[in-house]
Every structure is written in C-alpha cells, then in structure tokens.
Amino acid sequence: MKEKHTFVICAYGESPYLEECICSLLNQKRKSPVLIATSTPNEHIERLAEKYHLQVKVNQGEKGISADWNFAYSCADTPYVTLAHQDDLYEPDYSENILAFLKKAKHPLIAFTDYCELRDGRKTETNELLRIKRFLLSPLKIKGLQNSKFVRRRILSVGSPICCPSVTLVKEHLPEQPVFENNMKSNVDWQAWEKLSRLEGSFVYVPKRLMCHRIHEEATTAKMLKKSERRAEDIYMFCKFWPKPVACLLEMFYKKAEKLYL
C-alpha cells in the first residue's frame, strides 16, 4: 500500500529534545514514515538517526528557517506531510486523527490540531493564551466554514492561532512554488497560512489536543519575541488585512498577548 503521510523532522544543532520527538513519531498508532531534514549535520543527529534507522536529508542549498522548512517539505513524496519540530511531542493518535479528518474534508489545503504546552517538562493543557487561540479557531469546528476564505482570513487578521508544528500540508492541493517565504524570521508560518488562506480549499481543524509544543529559552519563537525586529514583522502581517493605523494598534495588543507566551 502506497504511503499517504510522512513526518519530516526539522532538526537543528544538537537539541536535547530530538530523541523524545523521534520516539513520539515512531509510537504513532497509525504508522507513517519518519525522515530527518537538517542544514546542520552533526554526530548527535547522525547517532539518533542510526539508532532509530531514520534517513537524514541534508539541505545543501539556501539556509534559514523558511529555506529549511521548504527543503523539509520537498523531502516527502507523499500527498500529506507534517513538518515536525524537533523540540515538540506528538500524541500517539495524531496521525490517525489527521488522516481521518482529511479523508472527510473537501479539497483540504492544510489540517491542524489543537495542542498543549510543555514547560519545564510539565504539560499545560490550558492557559489564557491557549484559550484565546481556541476561541479564535472555534468557527472552524463547523465543517461548512472550513472552506470559507472570509472566515479563515478574519481569524488570521488578528494573529495566527494555528500551531505550526501541528500542521499537515496537503501537497497535491498546494501550489508548486515554495510554501514558506524567506523575508521573515518569526512570522514565517503566519505568512504562509495567510497566503494559503487566499486559495480555494479548506483549512481542516481537528479540535483535539494531539501534540505538545515545548516552550523553552532556546526556542526560536521565544528568542524572537525578545527582539524588536519582531514588531516590524507583526505590523507587516497585520497590514495584509487592515489599514496601517489599525495594524499598528493591533500590534500593541498583540505584543501584550505575546507576553503570556514567555
């Protein structure tokens, strides 16, 4: 039987959490191939790949988050691909649920799940930030609204409540050009979802907590939130939906909300 879904782990450096991520993917109830994609090959990654019999794909081209994600995306030859982040964990029924929801969807573009946070090794099922994101995504629980460009663009117009590592991309329904643009450092995923939100098709939301997103000091998002350049990226994204004065006002509220992340 031809495989329909692949996990590609985006690995960087020598993450102490990579092995946990690998194990969570190999322990899926519904098995999918697992690959590792990296632009920083090293003994740590090679050792774990050998231990778990995983193929490592090395990006020899353009570097950076977007380029690495695009490379990882290109490594999968299945219709569905999940770009797993090396610090995160996936519940055993993640792929089973994703594939079941995709099977019932009308021309899906992406599918994504609810999630919880992992802080200092402890799972946080809900907090103020997670409640806000779940509220924003609640319209997509209605199957008939998943194909609405208006609904998903209204959701994205106040930020991105979609957890990037929870997303499975449907390659057969996406344009051939790169999914991720190289003009962003922190809003790479938000910009991608904004671009895809303009296409015909559905954003499939699985309202189950099927992965754990790890929050720690070395995480890319945590680092970027402490840098002023993040503000320019946020305003740039808000301007895709609103006049600039409104975008600047929204950025102020967004900045306050992001403090809940840290």
MOLIN-V929922 format. One record per residue. N is the residue number from 1. RES is the residue in one letter. OMEGA is omega in whole degrees, 0 to 359 (999 if undefined). Layout:
# MOLIN-V929922
n->N res->RES omega->OMEGA
n->N res->RES omega->OMEGA
This chain:
# MOLIN-V929922
n->1 res->M omega->180
n->2 res->K omega->181
n->3 res->E omega->179
n->4 res->K omega->190
n->5 res->H omega->178
n->6 res->T omega->168
n->7 res->F omega->172
n->8 res->V omega->180
n->9 res->I omega->175
n->10 res->C omega->186
n->11 res->A omega->179
n->12 res->Y omega->173
n->13 res->G omega->182
n->14 res->E omega->183
n->15 res->S omega->177
n->16 res->P omega->183
n->17 res->Y omega->185
n->18 res->L omega->183
n->19 res->E omega->177
n->20 res->E omega->179
n->21 res->C omega->179
n->22 res->I omega->182
n->23 res->C omega->180
n->24 res->S omega->178
n->25 res->L omega->179
n->26 res->L omega->181
n->27 res->N omega->178
n->28 res->Q omega->177
n->29 res->K omega->177
n->30 res->R omega->188
n->31 res->K omega->174
n->32 res->S omega->175
n->33 res->P omega->178
n->34 res->V omega->176
n->35 res->L omega->172
n->36 res->I omega->175
n->37 res->A omega->182
n->38 res->T omega->171
n->39 res->S omega->180
n->40 res->T omega->181
n->41 res->P omega->181
n->42 res->N omega->183
n->43 res->E omega->181
n->44 res->H omega->180
n->45 res->I omega->181
n->46 res->E omega->181
n->47 res->R omega->180
n->48 res->L omega->178
n->49 res->A omega->179
n->50 res->E omega->181
n->51 res->K omega->184
n->52 res->Y omega->175
n->53 res->H omega->180
n->54 res->L omega->177
n->55 res->Q omega->177
n->56 res->V omega->176
n->57 res->K omega->183
n->58 res->V omega->177
n->59 res->N omega->180
n->60 res->Q omega->184
n->61 res->G omega->182
n->62 res->E omega->181
n->63 res->K omega->182
n->64 res->G omega->184
n->65 res->I omega->183
n->66 res->S omega->180
n->67 res->A omega->179
n->68 res->D omega->178
n->69 res->W omega->178
n->70 res->N omega->178
n->71 res->F omega->179
n->72 res->A omega->179
n->73 res->Y omega->182
n->74 res->S omega->182
n->75 res->C omega->182
n->76 res->A omega->178
n->77 res->D omega->177
n->78 res->T omega->180
n->79 res->P omega->181
n->80 res->Y omega->178
n->81 res->V omega->176
n->82 res->T omega->176
n->83 res->L omega->183
n->84 res->A omega->178
n->85 res->H omega->193
n->86 res->Q omega->182
n->87 res->D omega->191
n->88 res->D omega->180
n->89 res->L omega->181
n->90 res->Y omega->178
n->91 res->E omega->185
n->92 res->P omega->181
n->93 res->D omega->178
n->94 res->Y omega->186
n->95 res->S omega->178
n->96 res->E omega->180
n->97 res->N omega->180
n->98 res->I omega->182
n->99 res->L omega->179
n->100 res->A omega->180
n->101 res->F omega->179
n->102 res->L omega->181
n->103 res->K omega->182
n->104 res->K omega->187
n->105 res->A omega->178
n->106 res->K omega->179
n->107 res->H omega->181
n->108 res->P omega->175
n->109 res->L omega->175
n->110 res->I omega->171
n->111 res->A omega->183
n->112 res->F omega->186
n->113 res->T omega->167
n->114 res->D omega->183
n->115 res->Y omega->172
n->116 res->C omega->180
n->117 res->E omega->177
n->118 res->L omega->181
n->119 res->R omega->180
n->120 res->D omega->177
n->121 res->G omega->181
n->122 res->R omega->181
n->123 res->K omega->176
n->124 res->T omega->183
n->125 res->E omega->181
n->126 res->T omega->173
n->127 res->N omega->186
n->128 res->E omega->181
n->129 res->L omega->179
n->130 res->L omega->178
n->131 res->R omega->179
n->132 res->I omega->181
n->133 res->K omega->180
n->134 res->R omega->177
n->135 res->F omega->181
n->136 res->L omega->182
n->137 res->L omega->186
n->138 res->S omega->178
n->139 res->P omega->183
n->140 res->L omega->171
n->141 res->K omega->178
n->142 res->I omega->186
n->143 res->K omega->181
n->144 res->G omega->180
n->145 res->L omega->183
n->146 res->Q omega->178
n->147 res->N omega->184
n->148 res->S omega->175
n->149 res->K omega->182
n->150 res->F omega->183
n->151 res->V omega->184
n->152 res->R omega->177
n->153 res->R omega->175
n->154 res->R omega->177
n->155 res->I omega->183
n->156 res->L omega->183
n->157 res->S omega->179
n->158 res->V omega->180
n->159 res->G omega->180
n->160 res->S omega->178
n->161 res->P omega->181
n->162 res->I omega->179
n->163 res->C omega->188
n->164 res->C omega->182
n->165 res->P omega->177
n->166 res->S omega->188
n->167 res->V omega->168
n->168 res->T omega->182
n->169 res->L omega->181
n->170 res->V omega->189
n->171 res->K omega->185
n->172 res->E omega->180
n->173 res->H omega->182
n->174 res->L omega->179
n->175 res->P omega->182
n->176 res->E omega->181
n->177 res->Q omega->183
n->178 res->P omega->179
n->179 res->V omega->186
n->180 res->F omega->180
n->181 res->E omega->185
n->182 res->N omega->181
n->183 res->N omega->182
n->184 res->M omega->174
n->185 res->K omega->183
n->186 res->S omega->183
n->187 res->N omega->181
n->188 res->V omega->183
n->189 res->D omega->179
n->190 res->W omega->180
n->191 res->Q omega->179
n->192 res->A omega->181
n->193 res->W omega->177
n->194 res->E omega->180
n->195 res->K omega->181
n->196 res->L omega->181
n->197 res->S omega->180
n->198 res->R omega->185
n->199 res->L omega->172
n->200 res->E omega->181
n->201 res->G omega->186
n->202 res->S omega->169
n->203 res->F omega->187
n->204 res->V omega->182
n->205 res->Y omega->176
n->206 res->V omega->187
n->207 res->P omega->177
n->208 res->K omega->182
n->209 res->R omega->190
n->210 res->L omega->174
n->211 res->M omega->178
n->212 res->C omega->179
n->213 res->H omega->185
n->214 res->R omega->177
n->215 res->I omega->177
n->216 res->H omega->189
n->217 res->E omega->184
n->218 res->E omega->180
n->219 res->A omega->183
n->220 res->T omega->182
n->221 res->T omega->180
n->222 res->A omega->179
n->223 res->K omega->184
n->224 res->M omega->181
n->225 res->L omega->181
n->226 res->K omega->182
n->227 res->K omega->183
n->228 res->S omega->182
n->229 res->E omega->178
n->230 res->R omega->182
n->231 res->R omega->180
n->232 res->A omega->179
n->233 res->E omega->179
n->234 res->D omega->179
n->235 res->I omega->178
n->236 res->Y omega->181
n->237 res->M omega->179
n->238 res->F omega->180
n->239 res->C omega->175
n->240 res->K omega->182
n->241 res->F omega->189
n->242 res->W omega->170
n->243 res->P omega->187
n->244 res->K omega->179
n->245 res->P omega->178
n->246 res->V omega->180
n->247 res->A omega->179
n->248 res->C omega->178
n->249 res->L omega->179
n->250 res->L omega->180
n->251 res->E omega->179
n->252 res->M omega->178
n->253 res->F omega->181
n->254 res->Y omega->180
n->255 res->K omega->178
n->256 res->K omega->180
n->257 res->A omega->183
n->258 res->E omega->177
n->259 res->K omega->177
n->260 res->L omega->183
n->261 res->Y omega->188
n->262 res->L omega->999
